[in-house]
Amino acid sequence: GYIERTITHTLPQTLNGAEPDPDLGFFLDFDLEVLSRGEAEYGQYAQQIRDEYRHFSDGEYCAGRIKILNSFLGRERLYFSDVFNKRWEGMARGNIEREIRALEKGLRGASESS
């Protein structure tokens, strides 16, 4: 179901060219809405994610998080619905890019202290 799709944030392949479930698209868009918040609020979210993965070293965390964030940037669209895409895509991409830059600094700092 829907919850399992939050692991990959992708829509399932449909058979015979059928349209994917539009409700699932909105569900995933709402799950990724946090990516489009203002800079300060996004920073709090990023810190909460770091806290959740505190069992990883800074180097491991930064490398893994950069990989995940780059996978989002590699998509043609972050959001599935036109509404979210038009309104929030630019802000979300800006937040992701800013977080990647911060993580890259953290990764360099972690490797220098090793």
WOPE-V991360 format. One record per residue. SS is DSSP state (~ for helix, > for strand, _ for the rest). NEAR is the number of other ideal C-beta (glycine too) atoms within 10 Angstrom. Layout:
SS;NEAR / SS;NEAR
This chain:
_;6 / ~;11 / ~;8 / ~;8 / ~;17 / _;12 / _;7 / _;10 / _;16 / _;13 / _;15 / _;11 / _;7 / _;10 / ~;6 / ~;4 / ~;5 / _;8 / _;8 / _;13 / _;14 / ~;11 / ~;9 / ~;16 / ~;18 / ~;15 / ~;16 / ~;22 / ~;19 / ~;12 / ~;14 / ~;17 / ~;13 / ~;16 / ~;21 / ~;22 / _;16 / _;10 / ~;10 / ~;8 / ~;12 / ~;20 / ~;15 / ~;12 / ~;15 / ~;19 / ~;10 / ~;10 / ~;14 / ~;16 / ~;8 / ~;10 / _;11 / _;9 / _;7 / _;14 / _;11 / ~;17 / ~;16 / ~;13 / ~;20 / ~;23 / ~;17 / ~;13 / ~;21 / ~;17 / ~;9 / ~;10 / ~;18 / ~;12 / ~;11 / ~;15 / ~;12 / _;7 / _;11 / _;5 / _;10 / _;21 / _;24 / _;20 / _;15 / ~;10 / ~;11 / ~;21 / ~;16 / ~;10 / ~;13 / ~;19 / ~;15 / ~;12 / ~;15 / ~;23 / ~;16 / ~;14 / ~;23 / ~;20 / ~;13 / ~;14 / ~;19 / ~;17 / ~;11 / ~;14 / ~;21 / ~;13 / ~;11 / ~;18 / ~;18 / ~;12 / ~;13 / ~;17 / ~;12 / ~;7 / _;8 / _;8
